Structures are given as C-alpha cells and as structure tokens.
C-alpha cells in the first residue's frame, strides 16, 4: 500500500470525527470542507511510518489547519458578520438527531465565535474531544499550563453565555410547539410562562437591513416581541432540527427560506432563541428542511408533522 492510499483510508475511517472537530472550531460547513481539503493536501508532506496514532495525528492536523483559518478570519473581522452556519434538517422522529453529529447548538456557536482562536481550540479539542492538554498545546503554540488557562477562560464564557439544553428532544419540541402556538395567537401571558426570566433573544441579520433587534434580554421584552410579530411570522414556520435541537424554518409563499430559528430549552422553559435572517446562511442547498404540510393559523396541532 502506498502512502497516498494509506492516508486516504485513514481519512475515510476518521472523517466523521474530523468533520465534527472542524465544525465545532469553524462553525461553517463551507469552511469545514476547505479545512479537510487543506488537511488532506498536508498529508502529502507527512511520513506514515512516523505516525503512531492516526486518529490523534489527523485531529491535530485538522486543528492546526483550523487555527490558521480562525486567525485569518480574525484579521479581517471588521468585514465579517457572524461566521457560523446552521445545520438544518426535517423535524421528524427523534432518531433524526443522529444526522446532526457535527452540530453544536446555535447558542454555543455564538459564544465560540466570540472567543480568541487559541481559546476556541483549547476548549473544543480538550473538553469536547478529549485531547490531552500537552497535545493541544502543540496546536495552539503554547505551553500545556498556558493552554489549560486558555481552556479555563473559554469554559467560563461558555457556562455564562451558552446554556446547554437539559430537556430531551421530545420535551424540547413540546415547549417550542407551545411557544409557536402562543406566538401565533399573540398571547403575551402564555409566551411569558414559556420563557426563562433571563431568556436571551439574538438575531443574526447579516448584510440585510435590521429586521429584528440584535439582542433582547428578559422574559417580558422577548414575550412582547414574540406577541407582536408572532401572528404574522409563526404561520410561516415549519418544525425542524436546527443544530440537533428543536427549531423552526420560516418560508415565504414561494417556499424560499427566510429565517431559521434555534431554541435552547432548559427544563420546561426557553433559555435562548437564535434567529438567523442572514440570506448568505439561508441558501437552498444549506437549508434542506421541507415542511410536510402547510399550517393554517387556526390549526390546533401546529408544529406536529402528520
């Protein structure tokens, strides 16, 4: 077996893990593909005989490619909006969550996108993929002790600003469906009861004119916004999996996606709502959800595919 064939087999064997690493680091499916392609090209300069653990070696290689891309992204930050892209699929049985193996919740992506490249790599590679700090240190170019500090700082940010879902997918769906029904009815009190008192609503408008406030915080402010816009917006929505958790996709009358919304549900309340309105992230080929049926405003089982 020649070197190229050996590397091809190793890439194929570990591709799912490498994609997951790259997506958590970059948040963009387009950039994930670019990162894996660059990593593959770099294997041509490597000696297979010197590689003891192919999975760890390939993860390190992809990590190095990603940190180069993150640093290049940071250098032109003034020209960019948020860089992550949602992963969306049709919302059916809970088993469909398995299709989202590369996904992390939108709330987490938002915070990861705000970290320094070295912080992001340290917390992703160590906390999410179990890479030892001495190995992570070789990727970020720091000592193991300094790398631990990077991960600790990033971890605090994540705990503070990216609450993780505590409800299973079926429970998430019930809460989101109830929220959509209340929004469709403009029922402020019902909406307020479904929101965490410290709920955060974020809107990624991209290059479009501001269609929604960039950030709203607090149950009353978010419930008021949802009660005002919900009667028009909610009827355009179909249930979806958004980065592996309950969400919705809104489409215009022609079927074109106009928004993707992800929710973080903790217990029986919504902790974060992330609305993506940026048309650059709503391309047809990157939003594959197709509603199974249209919902009329008075449909009692809104959000439950038949």
ABEGO torsion letter per residue (X at the ends): XBAAAAAAAAAAAAAAAAAAAAAAAAGBAAAAAAAAAAAAAAAAABBAAABABAAAAAAAAAAAAAAAAAAAAAAAAAABBBABBBBBBBBBBAAAAAAAAABBBAAAAAAAAABBAAAAAAAAAAAAAGBBAAAAAAAAGBBAAAAAAAAAAAAAAAAAABBBBABBAAAAAAAAAAAAAAAAAGBAAAAAAABBAABBBBBBAEABBBABBABBBEAAAAAAAAAAAAAAAAAABBBBBBGGBBBBBBBBAAGBBABBBBBBBBEABBABBBBBABAAAABAAABABBBABBBBAABAABGBBX
